[in-house]
Amino acid sequence: GGSDVRANTTRAVPQPDGSHLLTGHKWFTSAPMSDLFLVLAQLEEGVSCFLVPRVLPDGSRNVFHVQRLKDKLGDRSNASSEVEFDGTTGWLVGDPGRGVPAIIEMVNMTRLDCVLGSAATVRAALTQAIHHTRHRRAFGALLVDQPLMQNVLADLAVESEAATALGIRLAAAVDAGETAFLRLAGAAAKFWVCKRTPAVVAEAMEVLGGNGFVEESGLPRLYRQSPLNSIWEGSGNVIALDVLRAMGGSSDTLAAVTAEIELARGADPRFDDAVKRLSAELGDPDQLPLRARRIAGLLALCLQGSLVLRHAPQAVADAFCASRLGGDWGAVLGTLPAGTAAAEIIGRAQVEAV
């Protein structure tokens, strides 16, 4: 129904048996082949959440008129549809007028999917790039042994490791029931990791050159897919503003994320400086919405920095801190500073043939 869910025009009418009849149009209904849907609709109390099945308890089919499937840039294997509800049966989930808090639990899980899916996409592109360079010889040597290509591959590998580490940390938070941490860290990670993915996949495609632009390589499909997770469940601005909302809604969320970041305090001066910058950004209340993307991105980078400093090899952590946090990095990938242990980083990232 769009980012402004409170503007939802679908209406729900209570029935004597406790169900509701929904009438309205849904511009985006993901995965229409599913058996159950969570749907927002208006009651007198406000936007409410409803469980809508495809098949009713008596075995009859619910009213679920699929108008069309979307002709999308990517993600074609997972259909999105436009549907019409016309007396469609649904059951209230949660309290009347509290549909957004009810559905946000699903949204948080989907945001985790977005982070993990983007991290996996980055990893898939990186694997293709390293494999190609280990077998492609140009100018008298394998590409993987040439300094500039090593810089590009190492930069891609650092991006992949940091994205994966953050995604796995979020998954662990789900398992442990760390709701306060997940509320803020999930939004920041969704903003940053998903936003970085198209640029990373495009760079990996360039490693293969013209071969990477050919469908048989698989990279064009990854590239078409790569913007989706940044758009789905809240595009960049929506998620960046949600980061502010998560911090403002509860002091527990920022405290939980800060505690995670602080676990690496003192491990690297560049990381410590970045944490100070984050603290200064958060301590300045002026024009917060205008600065929301800066805050969301820096928050995610500090989380990634804390994780790689504690869990990644020294070579990876040093490259991450030098480039992402210390500013010794250009405007494009492949600009890691001199002295980076590129071969070691690439060696850690490569996949051996089985």
QUIDAFEN-V924187 format. One record per residue. N is the residue number from 1. RES is the residue in one letter. PHI is phi in whole degrees, 0 to 359 (NA if undefined). Layout:
n->N res->RES phi->PHI
n->N res->RES phi->PHI
This chain:
n->1 res->G phi->NA
n->2 res->G phi->108
n->3 res->S phi->290
n->4 res->D phi->273
n->5 res->V phi->293
n->6 res->R phi->287
n->7 res->A phi->272
n->8 res->N phi->305
n->9 res->T phi->256
n->10 res->T phi->292
n->11 res->R phi->248
n->12 res->A phi->238
n->13 res->V phi->244
n->14 res->P phi->298
n->15 res->Q phi->242
n->16 res->P phi->302
n->17 res->D phi->275
n->18 res->G phi->95
n->19 res->S phi->275
n->20 res->H phi->225
n->21 res->L phi->255
n->22 res->L phi->256
n->23 res->T phi->226
n->24 res->G phi->164
n->25 res->H phi->243
n->26 res->K phi->242
n->27 res->W phi->291
n->28 res->F phi->233
n->29 res->T phi->237
n->30 res->S phi->283
n->31 res->A phi->49
n->32 res->P phi->293
n->33 res->M phi->278
n->34 res->S phi->289
n->35 res->D phi->269
n->36 res->L phi->224
n->37 res->F phi->225
n->38 res->L phi->263
n->39 res->V phi->232
n->40 res->L phi->266
n->41 res->A phi->208
n->42 res->Q phi->270
n->43 res->L phi->249
n->44 res->E phi->302
n->45 res->E phi->282
n->46 res->G phi->124
n->47 res->V phi->296
n->48 res->S phi->230
n->49 res->C phi->254
n->50 res->F phi->228
n->51 res->L phi->266
n->52 res->V phi->243
n->53 res->P phi->270
n->54 res->R phi->284
n->55 res->V phi->240
n->56 res->L phi->281
n->57 res->P phi->305
n->58 res->D phi->276
n->59 res->G phi->94
n->60 res->S phi->281
n->61 res->R phi->276
n->62 res->N phi->290
n->63 res->V phi->287
n->64 res->F phi->208
n->65 res->H phi->274
n->66 res->V phi->280
n->67 res->Q phi->283
n->68 res->R phi->189
n->69 res->L phi->260
n->70 res->K phi->287
n->71 res->D phi->268
n->72 res->K phi->260
n->73 res->L phi->299
n->74 res->G phi->215
n->75 res->D phi->56
n->76 res->R phi->289
n->77 res->S phi->286
n->78 res->N phi->241
n->79 res->A phi->294
n->80 res->S phi->239
n->81 res->S phi->228
n->82 res->E phi->246
n->83 res->V phi->232
n->84 res->E phi->238
n->85 res->F phi->259
n->86 res->D phi->218
n->87 res->G phi->76
n->88 res->T phi->279
n->89 res->T phi->279
n->90 res->G phi->214
n->91 res->W phi->240
n->92 res->L phi->297
n->93 res->V phi->247
n->94 res->G phi->82
n->95 res->D phi->270
n->96 res->P phi->302
n->97 res->G phi->80
n->98 res->R phi->242
n->99 res->G phi->291
n->100 res->V phi->294
n->101 res->P phi->300
n->102 res->A phi->293
n->103 res->I phi->277
n->104 res->I phi->295
n->105 res->E phi->297
n->106 res->M phi->293
n->107 res->V phi->298
n->108 res->N phi->299
n->109 res->M phi->293
n->110 res->T phi->292
n->111 res->R phi->296
n->112 res->L phi->299
n->113 res->D phi->303
n->114 res->C phi->298
n->115 res->V phi->295
n->116 res->L phi->295
n->117 res->G phi->296
n->118 res->S phi->291
n->119 res->A phi->299
n->120 res->A phi->292
n->121 res->T phi->295
n->122 res->V phi->300
n->123 res->R phi->296
n->124 res->A phi->298
n->125 res->A phi->294
n->126 res->L phi->298
n->127 res->T phi->300
n->128 res->Q phi->298
n->129 res->A phi->293
n->130 res->I phi->295
n->131 res->H phi->301
n->132 res->H phi->299
n->133 res->T phi->288
n->134 res->R phi->281
n->135 res->H phi->237
n->136 res->R phi->259
n->137 res->R phi->253
n->138 res->A phi->211
n->139 res->F phi->57
n->140 res->G phi->86
n->141 res->A phi->206
n->142 res->L phi->297
n->143 res->L phi->302
n->144 res->V phi->295
n->145 res->D phi->265
n->146 res->Q phi->269
n->147 res->P phi->306
n->148 res->L phi->292
n->149 res->M phi->293
n->150 res->Q phi->300
n->151 res->N phi->298
n->152 res->V phi->296
n->153 res->L phi->297
n->154 res->A phi->296
n->155 res->D phi->297
n->156 res->L phi->298
n->157 res->A phi->292
n->158 res->V phi->297
n->159 res->E phi->299
n->160 res->S phi->294
n->161 res->E phi->295
n->162 res->A phi->294
n->163 res->A phi->295
n->164 res->T phi->295
n->165 res->A phi->300
n->166 res->L phi->291
n->167 res->G phi->298
n->168 res->I phi->293
n->169 res->R phi->296
n->170 res->L phi->295
n->171 res->A phi->298
n->172 res->A phi->296
n->173 res->A phi->294
n->174 res->V phi->297
n->175 res->D phi->299
n->176 res->A phi->271
n->177 res->G phi->71
n->178 res->E phi->277
n->179 res->T phi->294
n->180 res->A phi->294
n->181 res->F phi->298
n->182 res->L phi->294
n->183 res->R phi->301
n->184 res->L phi->269
n->185 res->A phi->297
n->186 res->G phi->297
n->187 res->A phi->293
n->188 res->A phi->295
n->189 res->A phi->295
n->190 res->K phi->299
n->191 res->F phi->298
n->192 res->W phi->282
n->193 res->V phi->297
n->194 res->C phi->292
n->195 res->K phi->292
n->196 res->R phi->284
n->197 res->T phi->299
n->198 res->P phi->301
n->199 res->A phi->295
n->200 res->V phi->292
n->201 res->V phi->296
n->202 res->A phi->297
n->203 res->E phi->293
n->204 res->A phi->297
n->205 res->M phi->297
n->206 res->E phi->294
n->207 res->V phi->302
n->208 res->L phi->278
n->209 res->G phi->65
n->210 res->G phi->300
n->211 res->N phi->299
n->212 res->G phi->289
n->213 res->F phi->273
n->214 res->V phi->270
n->215 res->E phi->303
n->216 res->E phi->300
n->217 res->S phi->289
n->218 res->G phi->88
n->219 res->L phi->290
n->220 res->P phi->302
n->221 res->R phi->294
n->222 res->L phi->300
n->223 res->Y phi->294
n->224 res->R phi->296
n->225 res->Q phi->284
n->226 res->S phi->300
n->227 res->P phi->283
n->228 res->L phi->300
n->229 res->N phi->294
n->230 res->S phi->287
n->231 res->I phi->271
n->232 res->W phi->292
n->233 res->E phi->54
n->234 res->G phi->105
n->235 res->S phi->285
n->236 res->G phi->312
n->237 res->N phi->294
n->238 res->V phi->298
n->239 res->I phi->290
n->240 res->A phi->299
n->241 res->L phi->291
n->242 res->D phi->291
n->243 res->V phi->301
n->244 res->L phi->298
n->245 res->R phi->296
n->246 res->A phi->295
n->247 res->M phi->287
n->248 res->G phi->282
n->249 res->G phi->284
n->250 res->S phi->202
n->251 res->S phi->290
n->252 res->D phi->295
n->253 res->T phi->295
n->254 res->L phi->294
n->255 res->A phi->297
n->256 res->A phi->294
n->257 res->V phi->289
n->258 res->T phi->299
n->259 res->A phi->298
n->260 res->E phi->294
n->261 res->I phi->297
n->262 res->E phi->295
n->263 res->L phi->298
n->264 res->A phi->252
n->265 res->R phi->302
n->266 res->G phi->90
n->267 res->A phi->283
n->268 res->D phi->203
n->269 res->P phi->297
n->270 res->R phi->291
n->271 res->F phi->294
n->272 res->D phi->300
n->273 res->D phi->296
n->274 res->A phi->295
n->275 res->V phi->296
n->276 res->K phi->295
n->277 res->R phi->296
n->278 res->L phi->298
n->279 res->S phi->298
n->280 res->A phi->293
n->281 res->E phi->299
n->282 res->L phi->288
n->283 res->G phi->276
n->284 res->D phi->256
n->285 res->P phi->281
n->286 res->D phi->286
n->287 res->Q phi->54
n->288 res->L phi->302
n->289 res->P phi->301
n->290 res->L phi->296
n->291 res->R phi->261
n->292 res->A phi->299
n->293 res->R phi->292
n->294 res->R phi->300
n->295 res->I phi->293
n->296 res->A phi->299
n->297 res->G phi->294
n->298 res->L phi->292
n->299 res->L phi->299
n->300 res->A phi->296
n->301 res->L phi->296
n->302 res->C phi->293
n->303 res->L phi->296
n->304 res->Q phi->298
n->305 res->G phi->299
n->306 res->S phi->299
n->307 res->L phi->290
n->308 res->V phi->290
n->309 res->L phi->295
n->310 res->R phi->269
n->311 res->H phi->234
n->312 res->A phi->262
n->313 res->P phi->300
n->314 res->Q phi->303
n->315 res->A phi->298
n->316 res->V phi->292
n->317 res->A phi->298
n->318 res->D phi->296
n->319 res->A phi->295
n->320 res->F phi->297
n->321 res->C phi->293
n->322 res->A phi->296
n->323 res->S phi->270
n->324 res->R phi->288
n->325 res->L phi->251
n->326 res->G phi->271
n->327 res->G phi->84
n->328 res->D phi->273
n->329 res->W phi->199
n->330 res->G phi->272
n->331 res->A phi->277
n->332 res->V phi->229
n->333 res->L phi->293
n->334 res->G phi->90
n->335 res->T phi->235
n->336 res->L phi->295
n->337 res->P phi->289
n->338 res->A phi->301
n->339 res->G phi->95
n->340 res->T phi->296
n->341 res->A phi->282
n->342 res->A phi->298
n->343 res->A phi->298
n->344 res->E phi->295
n->345 res->I phi->295
n->346 res->I phi->295
n->347 res->G phi->300
n->348 res->R phi->294
n->349 res->A phi->274
n->350 res->Q phi->287
n->351 res->V phi->253
n->352 res->E phi->279
n->353 res->A phi->294
n->354 res->V phi->264
